[in-house]
């Protein structure tokens, strides 16, 4: 491999080297050293390919294939460069790499498009360093402003603003783009559906809404051996009851509803001391906002009842919320025609994971297409998609962009 990759398979391994872990995973959290190195490497590749490369003020990276008309609007393609801790090589990275390779091929074969084509490497989507997700696309779509990061800190106490400025960003005013005509994201599925139904391309109808909560249960610490069970204010006892009933209610509520407890912290976390505080998270998702809202209200009331029965104090904070998003029907029908013409078996489906595309759906025609994930595994060093499946997705993307930007 030279300084920059020449094909998709090389590019996946090349980008994974920035933040690569000994277990085969990748860690690139927002504004970290590995994140900076990855974005700078991508910028070099974009420039080498003859694309116009630049950052915005928060660290989103763009590579532009300009149209002959300087006043033309823009089709934006891409995904996020950040990862979870020891995540996979494909999540986010595949969408960026495919966008770059698509623009390189279109430039070489057809020259300037009628509509600007631009690939984006969003600075952040995962929410893995700070308790805020979809930062890059959220700023571009007007969901967020700099006010939303005030007083936010990571687990080491570093503020969002400090980290951003140390990486060389956040020092100038953010300029909102008004030229985005269409947004397209290519992504691994991160689930088992395509593999199970034996399809090559997933055409996403909708991305589910998400609500994430931080639940704090406060009780009273005391000696395990000297405090009668009937006099205890055991925060862990309350939390266990809440979590048990949460999972039970999910199964009974709606088959499209999913929810999970992902983090749990116990204080003082000592074998012979009754816990006085438990914090845990709840993540709930559904493609219908009213159903999702109703479920969250129901489990909050259920938690309150458990807290009251055990004389505990309860605090429920929602720290992340994304509305369900419908993908553009016309774009999806075009993708379907491309799949049919190329004999790529396709499957119309919802996305259970959140993506940058769901924010763009608020402001412009948007879609996201999937390729299979082996075993449905993602956010893991074991994450894997075959080269053939990756190439199939890239082929569909190139043909879609050609139809949208050259045959318009």
Secondary structure, 3 states (H helix, E strand, C coil): CCCCCCCHHHHHHHHHCCCECCCCCECCCCCCHHHHHHHHHHHHHHHHCCCEEEECCCCCEEEEECCCCCCCCEEEEEEECCCCCCECCCCCHHHHHHHHHHHHHHHHHHCCCCCEEEEEEECCCCCCCCCCCCHHHHHHCCCCCHHHHCCCECCCCCEHHHHHHHCCCCCCCCCCCCCEEEEEEEEECCCCHHHHHCCCEEEEEEECEEEEEEEEEECCCCECCCCCHHHCCCHHHHHHHHHHHHHHHHHHHCCCCEEECCCEEEECCCCCECCCEEEEEEEEEECCHHHHHHHHHHHHHHHHHHHHHCCCEEEEEEEEEECCEECCHHHHHHHHHHHHHCCCCEEEEEECCCCCHHHHCCCCEEEEEEECCHHHCCCCCCCCCCHHHHHHHHHHHHHHHHHHHCCC
